[in-house]
């Protein structure tokens, strides 16, 4: 097999995906359970560690450990059934969703995790909208079926109504939520009964039953599940791979990540159904072949993951070719060479040197001060991939340094956090560089900014919250009119020089639109989602 054939063969073995969810739907627990089943770890953690059960290995920042949430991203690589999985771990807290959105540029598939009792929650919908925008196929896992929840058919109706995707259950639960017995597998016809292990920290016990055994041992629960499965078949709710890959349907599984019910089946479904890496379009729309020379997309930059070294890591999704540690790449944005001597695989606080990688893999490049999210690196034939868009902020605050003698450190820190994408930095002639406007999706992003400015740059800051709640893109002509309106302001986003019109609320924006119907006001990706 030649080098190109080997690259294509390696790409076919890859499954690169993210788990997306609303806070508290169980994403971090699912991440650990998936790794457990693939034997990447021997015992699963839990976000809120109880006695005898450790915390999740993917969460590393001090603030994460204190609050039991995922703020930053990491990438877990593991093998399962002859395939290489790259699980791009996304922040699970609502306040860190822009970073979550950005990470979706690196994946070929998403697992949408729903709480059985809550269904489609607001943050889930915002993340789904990014998947829709990027045409990312979505597999749905209804989690926490071992606790009180809603009816399975009711959840299917909600998924279809809210997302527009046709739900096609791969597994169907035996027993209602809080009385979970097992599943009937609609792809292979198996009937599987689950049993807990102590604390749920090891793989769940699974027993395969015949229909006769299920009827005898599971009684009315089996009868109902069998009838509902027949109903699903009658209405044509069966998996169709072409419709799934076209973002028209979503395979659905039922389970519970904490006791590890249904997690192994999710891995099997990812092997069987999730797409492998495919050629990615460049800025001109031409597809970069997988076996072309190396190219990669920077989807995240994170500083100071290792306090001892104060380093800066760029996470790069390999889009084509083979990555080899030590190769000298070209940074598309500047045309300058970029050395890759320090290449690592990073998950939580654990790092391992990465000598080579193939399409779909994630590489952590250390000391990447020149790189920003959305940048392209390549070898040989020049290529540049489309930039990662910025997303709709909902909270705004003016930042000022407490000690004016620290103004230089303050500006340097703001520039670095802007480059990392920790927060969006907006400016205006009226406010000046000494008082930038920070724009975020959630309040805790502001806390992280203040913490890092103080800890890393010695710049204590004061944040004054603004009344704005809505941002839309505008143009120079409309900006002149908008600057004269009460309850609105026009700011320039430092990252891309985009003009953003910000408003106190939807009502004020609509009122201005009625008075000035010709204004350009375009929505930003993952903006306000209509709630049912």
N, C-alpha and C positions, 0 to 999 in steps of 0.2 A: 504494500500500500504506500503510495507517494505521500509527500507532506500535505498536499491539498486534501487527499482522501482521508488522511488521519484527522485533519482538522474538522472535516464534515462529520466523520464518525464520532468524534468527541462532542461536537455540537448536538448531535442527535441524542446523546446520553444526558444532556443537561435539561434541568427543569428549574427555571428561575422565577420565583414568585414572592409575593408579600401577603401577609395576613392583615386585612383592614377591618376595623370595627369601631364602634362607639366605645368610650371609656367604660370599663367594668364589664365588658362582654366576655372577657376571658382570653384576650389576645396573648398576653405574656405566658399564661398557663398553657395555651395551645402551642406556642412556640417551643416550650420545654417538652411538652408531650410528644410533639413531632420528632424532636431530637432524640428523645428517649426511645421511641419506637425504631428509629434508625440506628440505635446504639451509639449515637454520638456522645451521649452522656449515660451514666448508669442509673441515675435516680433523678426524677423530675423535681424541680423546685416549685414553690408557690410564691405569688407576689407578696402576700401577707404571711410571712413565715410563722408557722406554729411550732410548738416545741417538737424537736426531732425532725423538722422539715426545713430545708434550707431555702434561702431566697433564690429567685431566678438568676441564672448566670448571665443573661443578656443585659441586665440593667447595671450600669457602672457608676454613673455620676452620683455624688453625695446626695444631691437633692432627690434623685430617683429612689435611692435606698431609703431615705427618710420618709418619703410619701407613698411608696409602693406603686410607682407609676413608671412608664417608659417615656423618657424625654428624647433621648438621642437614638440614632440608628446604628445598627451593626449588621453584619452579614454572616450567617452561619452556613458553612459548607459541610455537607455530609453525603455519604453514599447509601443507597437503598436499592436492592434488587437490580444491581448493575447500572444504576443511574446516579448521576451526580446532582444533588439538590443544592441550590443556592437560595436560602431563605433570607430575604432582605428584611430585617426586623425594623418595623416602623414605630414611631412614637405613638403610644396608646392614649395619651391624655388629650382631651379636646383642645387644650391651650397650645398644643404643639403640632397642629394639623398642617401648617404650610410645609414643614419638613416632611411630613408624611406624604403630602401631595407630590413633592419633588422626587421622593424615593420611587414613586410609581413609574418614573421615566426609565428605571433600570430593570423592570420585570416584564415577563412575557405572559403572566397570568396572575390573578388575584384570588385569594380565598376570603370571601366576605363572611365574617363571623357574626351571627345574630344571637342575641339573648332570647331564649324560648319564651320568656314572659314579656319581653318588650318589643320584639320584632325589629322593624326598620326604624332606627333612631336617627336624630338629626345629623350627627357626625358621620354615621354610616352612609347617609344619602349624599353628603358632600364628597366623601371619598369615592362613592360610586360614580358621581358626576365626572370626576377626573378620569376614572376608568372608561366611562362612556366617551369622553373627549379623546382619549388616547386609543380607543378601540381595543381595550384589554379584556380578554375573556375572563369571566367571573364564575368561580365555583362557590356555592353557598353552603356553609356548615351551620346548622341550627344547634347552638350550644346549650348547655345546662338543662338537658332534657331529664336529668335526674332530680330536678327541682320543680316546684309548681310553675306552670306556664300555660300558654294558650293551646288551642287545638291545631294540629298539624295542617289541616286543610285551610283553616283560617289564615295561617301564616303564609301558605302558598298564594292565596288570593292577595294578601298585602304585598308580597314581593312583586307579583305581576303588576298590580295597580301602581305601585310607587316607582318601579324601575323600568317597566315596559318590557322586561325580559320574561320569556315563558319558563316557569320553573318546571324542571323535569327531575323528579326525585330518583336518585340512584339507590338510596336506602330509605326504608319507611319504618317508623318506630313501632315496636310492639309494646303496648302499654302507654298510657297517657303520661304527660310530663309529671314528674314526681313519683311515677310508678313504672320506671323504665325497665323493661325486661330484656330487650334486645332489638334486632332489626331483621326485616326481610330485605334481601338484596335484590333489587329489580333488574340488575344487569346479569347476574349469574345464577339467580334463583335460590341462593343459599339462605338458610334461616340460622341466625347466630344469636345465641344467648350470652349475655354479659354477666360477670360476677366481679365484685370489687376485690382489690387487694388492700391490705391495711394502709390507710392514709392515702391511697391512690398514687404512691410514689414509684410504683413499678407497673409493668404492663398489665392491663386487665386480663382476666381469665375469659377465654372465649370457648363456647361449646357449640358445635354445629348440630342442628336438630333436623330430623325429617318432619314433613308436615304432620304425620301421625303423632310423633313425639311432641311437637309444638302444641297440637290440639289437646293432648293429654296433660302436659305440664304447664302450659300457659293459659289454657282455658279461654275465657271470654276475651282476654286481651289479644290472643292470636286470631280468634274469629273476626274481631273488629278490624285488626290490621290487615288480614287477608281480604276482607271485603273492600276496604279502602284502597288497597293495592289494585284490586280488580277494577275499581272505579277509575283510578288513574290511567290504567291501560285503556279503558273504554273511551276516555276523553282524549287520548293521544298524548298524554304527558310523558312521552318516552324520549330518552336521550337521542339527539341528532347531532353528530359531531360537526357537520358543516354549519348548522345554525349556532352552535356553541361558539365556534371559532369566529363566526361573523358577528358576535356580540348580540345575538337575538334570543338566546336561551341560556339558562343557568342550571347546571346539575346541582341537586340539593341532597345533602346528607344530614342525618340526625345523630346526635351523640352528646357526650359530656367530656370535656377536656380534662377536668380535675381528676376523675377516676379513670381516665384514659379509655372511655367507651367510644368506639367508632373512629379512633385516631388512626389506627393501622389501615382501615379502609380508605380514609382520606389520602394517605400516602399512595395506596394502590391506584386510586382514581387519578392522582396527579401523574403517576407513571403512564397510565393508560390514555388519559384524555388531555392533560395540559400540553399546550404546544411547546415544542423545542424552539431554541433560538432560530430566528429567520433573518434574512437580509434586511438591513435597516435603511430607510431613505435618508439621503444627505440633504443639505439645505436646498439643492436644486431639484430634489425629488427623485434622483437616481438611486437605485438600490445598491448598497455596498455588499458585494458577495461575501459569504461567510469565510471563504477560503482566500479572500484578498489579503494583502499584508495587514499587519496589526492595526486596529483602530479601536478606540475606547471613548466612552462618554463619562465625564465627571458628573456624578449625580449628588454628591454630598462632600462638604469639606468640614472637618471637625478639628478644632484646636485643643491642645492640652489634655488629650485623653490619658497621657502619661505625665503625671505631675513632676516626676523626677527629671524629665527631659523637656518639658514645655514644647512639645512638638506639634505638628500640624499634619493631619492625614487627609488625603483626598481619596474618596472611594470611587473607583472607576469600574464601570460595566464594560467587559470585553465585548465588542460588537463584531469584530472580524479578526481572523488570523490567530496566531499563537503568541501569547505574551511570554517572554523569557526575562527573568530578573537580570538586570544589568544592561538591557538593551537601551539605546538612546533613541528617544522618540521626539517628534516635533509637536510643539504646542501650537495648535491651529490659530489661536487668537493673536499670537505675537510672532509666529514663525521661528521662535527660539527653540534650541534643543532642550530636552528634559531628560535627565538621567534617572534610571529606575533601580539603582543599587539597593535601596531599602524598600523592598516590596514585601507586604505582609498580608496574611489573612487575619482578620480581626473579629472577635466576638466577645462582647463584654470587655473584661480586663485581660482576656487571654489573647496572646498574639503568637503567631507562628510564621516563620519565614516562608514565602511563597516563591518557588522557583519557576513555575510555569502555570499558565492558565489558558483557557480556550473560550470560544464564544459562549456567553451566558454567565461566565464566572465573574466574581467581584474581587478586585485587587485593591488593597490599601497601600497607597504610595505615601511614604513619610517625607517630611520636610517639603511639603508641597505649597510653599508660600505664594507661588505664582499662579496657582490654579483656583478657579472658581466653579461653582455648580453650573453645569451647562457647557463647559469647555470640552473640546475634542483633543485627544492625543492620537497621533498616528505614526506609522513607519512607512517609508516608501511613498507610494502614490498619495498625493494630498487629498484629504477629505475633511469636511466639517459637517457635523450633525446639527439639526435645528436646536436652538437654545431652549432651555427649560423655561416655560413661562412663569411669571410671578402670579400669585393668587390673591383673591379678594380679602383685604384686611377688614376688620370689624371694630377694632379698638385703636385709639390714637392718643399719644401723649407727647408733650414737649419735654425734651431732656436738657438739663443744665448741669454743669459741674459745680459742686459745692465750693471748691477752692479754685479761684481763677488762676492760681499759679500752676494748676494741673491741667490747664486748657489743652496743651499739646498732647498729653497722655490721653485725655478725653477724646480728642479728635481721632487719634490713632486707634483707640479702642473701638470707637463707633465705626470707623472704616473697616476694621477687621471683622466685626460682628456682621456688618452689612455684606462683606464679601463672602462670609460663611453662610449667609442666608438665615441667621438666627432671628433677624427682625428686618423689616423693610425700613429704610431711612428715606424720609421725604424732606424737601427743603423749599424755602420760598425767599424771595428778596426781602420781604417784610420781616421775617424772623431771623435770617442770617445764619451763618455756620455755627455760631455759638449756641444756638437753640434749635437743633434739628427736631423734626417731628418723627417719632417712631410709630410704625404701624404694625399691628399684630392681629392674630386671630383670637388669642386668648390672653388673659391678664398675666398668667404665669410666665409668658415670654418676657414681659417687662421685668419680672423678678430675676430671671436668668441674666438679662442684660445688666441690671444693676449689680448683681453678684459678681459677674465676670469682669465688669469694668473696675470694680473695687479690688478684686482678688488678683487680677492679672495685669492691670494697668495703674493701680493705685489712684484711681479717679472715682471718688465718691460722688454720686449724682442725686439730683432731685428730679422726679417726674411729675409733671402737671397734666392730669388727664384732660383731654378735650371732649367736647360734647358730640363729636361726629361718630356715626355708626355705619356709614355706607360710603363706599368708594366706587366710582365709575371712571372709565377712560374718556378723555375728551380731546379736543384739538385746539390749536392756537386761536382760531376764530371764536369758538365757543367760550374759550377761557376768558376772553375780554369781557363778555357778558356776565359770566358766572362770578367774576371777581367783584362785581357790583351788587351781588345778591346777599341778603341776610340769610344766615343759617347755612352758608356754603363757603368753600374756599378752594382754590386751585393750588396744588402742590406738585413739585417735580420729583419723581422717584430717582434717587441717585443711581440705582443699579442699571437703569436702561434709559434714563431721561424721559420716561413716559409722563404725560400730563394726567394727573388724577384729580378729578373733581370729588370733593368730600362733602357730605351733607349730614345734618343733624339726624335725619330720619327719612324714611320712604315718603312720608306725607310732604315734607318740605321739598324733596326732589321733584315729586309729581307736580306740586304747585308751581315751581319754577318752570317745569316743562310746559305747563299749560300757558303760562305767560309768555314763554319764548319757545314756540313749537319747533324751531329749526335747529335747536341745540344738538350737538353730537354728545351722546351719553351712552357708551357701550359697556355692557356687563363684563366683568372679569371672571375668569374660570373659578368655579367653586364659590360663587357668591351666595347670596341669601337663598335658602332652599324653602320652598313652600311646604308648610307642615299640614298634615291632614287633620 
